[in-house]
Amino acid sequence: MKKYIYLFLFVLIGGQASAQQYVDFAQLRNDLVISNPAAFSTHYLKFGNTNTVTVAYKDQWTNFENSPKTYGFQYRNVYEPMNISYGITALKDETGAISNFSLAANFAYHLAFDRKKENLLTLGLSGGISQYNIQLSAINFQEVPNVSSDRLSQMSGELNVGAFFTKANKFYVGFSIPQLVQTGSVQSENLGINKTPHYFINGGGYIPVKNFIVEPQVNLSYQSHSPLNFMGGVLLNHESGLMFGFGMNNSGQPNAMVGYTLEMPNSNNLSTSFSYGERLGNLNSILGSSIELNLTYSWGQSKHIYCPRF
């Protein structure tokens, strides 16, 4: 991994660059809540649990010593009496000498189009801080860059916005713009990395089929000066609590997912899932596979159930 990272950074020296700086997960329902401050958590949609805590881990390109790694933490509460939801999101990206940590608070308001609240439009925003670090001494440059500091680091603020519509027992769709507003950037004499807005469209549905709930999912993302990214998949939820899924993105990487949900006393739920992906073609032997782990615990019972029961 080092030689690719070093080459990439070496090209950047002497100019200003903008790259994909927002994290993404192969398990689309996790990616939905991370990228959209208006989105409901999976456990609220599926079980009606009003409090959700999630931790996630992703390791990409496992053939490399310093492969990209992502760590995520989320807490989300839906307070139905006031038609609001709120929470916090913490993310850390790490690729060798480059790391980024962000912490944001989320708030959303729910607009109901009917008395039973079966059709909801949620408008949300989140704001927080982000710290970007580049440790130049950990990089083996062929030519030493002309910079005054060995460590580039700066804390900046950011604002994210989103909208999310859900129709009970049928489908959901969301649109969001992470990093819509930025304050500050990582700067040096010859190197600047500016975060740019990302645009996400997410959607999914629920189709009961005998002992399963079939959940098709789709994720579109775009960033200025970058190609459109697409990922689609299907998740099978069995009444026993087992989950099976398969997805594919437009870069040619299929992903398989397996998980289990344990229904606990007092309507509490604990879910764990694991996904594995490999690129098709010759790149697989170079880059290696990607793995992702997720653990979610939820509690508190809603007066409205948004996902069909078995």
C-alpha positions in Angstrom: 0.0 0.0 0.0 2.8 2.4 0.8 4.1 2.8 -2.7 0.7 3.8 -4.0 0.1 6.2 -1.1 3.5 7.7 -1.5 3.1 8.1 -5.2 -0.3 9.7 -4.7 1.1 12.2 -2.2 4.1 12.9 -4.3 1.9 13.9 -7.2 -0.1 16.2 -4.9 3.0 18.1 -3.7 3.3 21.4 -5.6 -0.4 21.9 -6.1 -3.8 21.8 -4.4 -5.9 18.7 -4.5 -9.4 17.6 -3.8 -10.2 13.9 -3.3 -12.9 11.6 -1.9 -12.7 12.3 1.8 -16.1 10.9 3.0 -16.3 7.4 4.4 -18.5 4.7 2.9 -19.5 1.3 4.0 -20.4 -1.7 2.0 -23.3 -2.5 4.3 -25.7 0.1 2.8 -28.0 0.5 5.7 -25.0 1.6 7.8 -23.8 4.0 5.1 -27.3 5.5 4.9 -27.4 6.8 8.5 -23.7 8.0 8.3 -24.2 10.0 5.1 -27.7 11.3 5.9 -28.5 13.1 9.2 -32.2 12.8 8.5 -32.3 9.0 8.1 -33.8 6.6 10.6 -31.6 3.8 12.0 -32.2 0.3 10.7 -33.5 -0.9 14.1 -36.1 1.9 14.2 -37.4 1.0 10.8 -37.3 -2.7 11.4 -38.2 -3.1 15.1 -39.4 0.3 16.2 -36.6 0.7 18.7 -36.2 4.4 19.5 -32.6 4.3 20.8 -29.8 2.8 18.7 -26.0 2.4 19.3 -23.9 1.2 16.4 -20.1 0.5 16.1 -18.6 -0.4 12.7 -15.2 -1.3 11.3 -14.0 -1.6 7.7 -10.6 -2.8 6.4 -10.1 -2.2 2.7 -7.4 -3.7 0.4 -6.1 -6.2 2.9 -3.0 -7.2 0.8 -1.4 -3.9 1.8 0.5 -3.3 5.1 -1.1 0.1 5.7 -4.5 -0.6 4.1 -7.3 2.0 4.5 -9.3 1.4 7.8 -12.5 3.0 9.0 -13.9 3.1 12.5 -17.4 4.4 13.2 -19.7 5.0 16.2 -23.3 6.2 16.2 -26.0 7.0 18.7 -29.5 7.9 17.4 -32.6 8.6 19.5 -36.1 9.1 18.0 -38.3 11.2 20.4 -41.7 10.7 18.9 -43.7 13.0 21.2 -41.9 16.0 19.7 -41.4 14.5 16.2 -37.6 14.8 16.4 -34.5 12.7 16.4 -31.0 13.5 17.5 -27.7 11.8 18.1 -23.9 11.8 17.5 -21.6 10.3 14.9 -17.9 9.7 15.3 -15.7 8.5 12.4 -12.0 7.8 11.9 -10.3 7.1 8.6 -6.7 5.8 8.6 -4.4 5.1 5.7 -0.8 4.8 6.7 0.5 8.3 7.4 -2.9 9.9 6.6 -5.8 10.1 9.1 -9.0 12.0 9.5 -11.3 12.1 12.6 -14.7 13.7 12.7 -17.3 14.2 15.4 -20.8 15.5 14.6 -24.1 16.1 16.4 -27.3 15.2 14.4 -30.8 16.7 14.6 -33.9 16.0 12.5 -37.5 17.0 12.4 -40.3 14.7 11.2 -43.2 15.9 9.1 -46.2 13.5 9.1 -48.6 13.5 6.1 -51.3 11.4 7.9 -52.6 10.9 11.4 -51.0 7.4 11.7 -47.6 8.7 10.7 -47.3 6.1 8.0 -45.9 8.6 5.5 -43.0 10.7 7.0 -40.7 13.3 5.6 -37.7 14.0 7.8 -35.4 17.0 7.4 -32.1 16.8 9.2 -28.8 18.5 9.7 -25.6 17.8 11.5 -22.6 19.9 12.5 -19.3 19.1 14.0 -15.5 19.2 13.8 -13.0 17.3 11.7 -9.3 16.9 12.1 -7.1 15.9 9.2 -3.5 14.8 9.7 -0.6 13.9 7.4 2.6 12.7 8.9 5.3 13.4 6.3 8.1 11.7 8.2 6.3 8.4 7.7 6.4 8.7 3.9 9.4 7.7 1.8 9.5 10.5 -0.8 11.9 10.2 -3.8 12.3 13.9 -3.5 11.8 15.7 -0.2 8.7 18.1 -0.5 9.3 21.8 0.2 7.2 22.2 3.3 8.0 23.9 6.6 6.4 21.3 8.9 6.7 17.5 9.3 3.1 17.2 10.3 0.2 18.8 8.6 -2.8 19.0 10.9 -5.8 21.4 11.2 -9.2 21.2 12.8 -12.1 22.5 10.7 -15.9 22.7 11.0 -18.5 21.2 8.7 -22.2 21.2 8.1 -24.2 18.3 6.6 -27.9 18.4 5.5 -30.3 15.7 4.4 -33.9 14.7 3.7 -35.5 11.3 4.2 -39.0 10.0 3.2 -40.4 6.7 4.4 -43.7 5.0 3.7 -44.6 2.4 6.3 -44.1 -1.2 5.3 -43.2 -0.2 1.7 -40.0 1.8 1.0 -37.7 4.6 2.0 -35.6 7.2 0.0 -33.1 9.8 1.1 -31.0 12.6 -0.3 -28.1 14.2 1.5 -25.1 16.5 1.1 -22.3 15.8 3.6 -19.7 18.5 3.9 -22.0 21.1 2.4 -20.2 23.9 4.3 -16.6 23.8 5.4 -14.5 26.2 7.5 -10.7 25.8 7.2 -8.5 23.3 5.3 -5.2 21.5 5.6 -2.7 24.0 4.2 1.1 24.2 3.9 3.4 26.1 1.6 2.9 23.7 -1.4 0.1 21.4 -0.3 -3.6 22.0 0.2 -6.3 19.4 0.6 -9.8 20.9 0.6 -12.9 18.9 1.5 -15.7 19.2 -1.0 -19.5 18.5 -0.8 -20.7 15.0 -1.6 -24.1 14.1 -2.9 -25.9 11.0 -1.9 -29.2 9.3 -3.0 -30.2 6.2 -1.1 -33.3 4.0 -1.3 -34.7 0.7 -0.3 -37.9 -1.3 0.2 -39.5 -4.1 2.1 -41.1 -7.1 0.3 -42.5 -9.9 2.5 -42.0 -13.3 0.9 -43.1 -16.3 3.1 -40.6 -16.4 6.0 -38.4 -13.6 4.6 -38.4 -9.9 4.2 -36.6 -9.1 1.0 -34.9 -5.7 1.2 -33.5 -4.2 -2.1 -31.1 -1.4 -1.6 -29.4 1.2 -3.8 -26.8 3.9 -3.1 -25.7 6.7 -5.6 -22.9 9.1 -4.6 -21.2 11.9 -6.5 -18.4 14.4 -5.8 -17.3 17.2 -8.1 -14.5 16.1 -10.5 -15.1 12.5 -9.7 -17.1 9.8 -11.4 -20.6 8.8 -10.3 -20.5 5.9 -7.8 -23.2 3.3 -7.7 -23.9 0.3 -5.4 -26.9 -1.9 -5.3 -27.8 -5.0 -3.3 -30.4 -7.3 -1.8 -30.7 -8.2 1.8 -32.8 -11.3 3.0 -34.1 -11.1 6.6 -35.3 -14.5 7.9 -37.8 -14.8 10.7 -35.2 -16.7 12.7 -33.1 -13.5 12.9 -30.6 -14.6 10.2 -29.6 -12.1 7.5 -28.0 -12.8 4.1 -27.1 -10.2 1.5 -25.3 -9.6 -1.7 -24.2 -6.4 -3.4 -22.2 -5.0 -6.3 -20.7 -1.6 -7.0 -19.7 0.0 -10.4 -16.0 -0.5 -9.8 -16.5 -4.3 -10.1 -16.4 -5.4 -6.5 -19.1 -7.8 -5.3 -19.9 -8.0 -1.5 -21.5 -10.8 0.5 -23.0 -10.2 3.9 -24.2 -12.5 6.7 -25.6 -11.4 10.1 -27.9 -12.3 12.9 -30.3 -10.4 15.1 -31.1 -11.5 18.7 -34.4 -10.4 20.0 -34.0 -9.7 23.7 -36.4 -9.1 26.6 -38.3 -5.8 26.7 -38.2 -5.5 22.9 -34.4 -4.9 22.9 -32.4 -6.1 19.9 -28.8 -6.9 19.3 -27.5 -7.3 15.7 -24.2 -8.3 14.3 -23.1 -8.6 10.7 -20.0 -9.3 8.6 -19.4 -8.6 5.0 -16.6 -9.6 2.6 -15.8 -8.3 -0.8 -13.3 -8.8 -3.6 -12.6 -7.0 -6.9 -13.1 -8.9 -10.1 -10.2 -9.3 -12.5 -6.4 -8.8 -12.0 -6.8 -6.1 -9.4 -7.9 -8.6 -6.8 -4.5 -10.2 -6.5 -2.9 -6.7 -6.1 -5.4 -5.0 -3.8 -6.8 -8.0 -1.8 -10.2 -8.2 -0.2 -12.3 -5.9 1.9 -14.0 -6.8 5.2 -16.5 -5.0 7.3 -17.9 -5.7 10.8 -21.0 -4.1 12.4 -22.6 -4.4 15.9 -25.9 -2.6 16.8 -27.8 -2.6 20.0 -31.2 -0.9 20.3 -33.9 -0.4 23.0 -37.1 1.6 23.7 -40.3 0.9 21.9 -42.0 3.1 19.3 -45.7 3.6 19.0 -45.3 3.2 15.2 -43.7 0.2 13.5 -42.3 1.2 10.1 -41.2 -2.2 8.8 -43.5 -5.2 8.1 -43.4 -8.1 10.6 -43.1 -11.7 9.6 
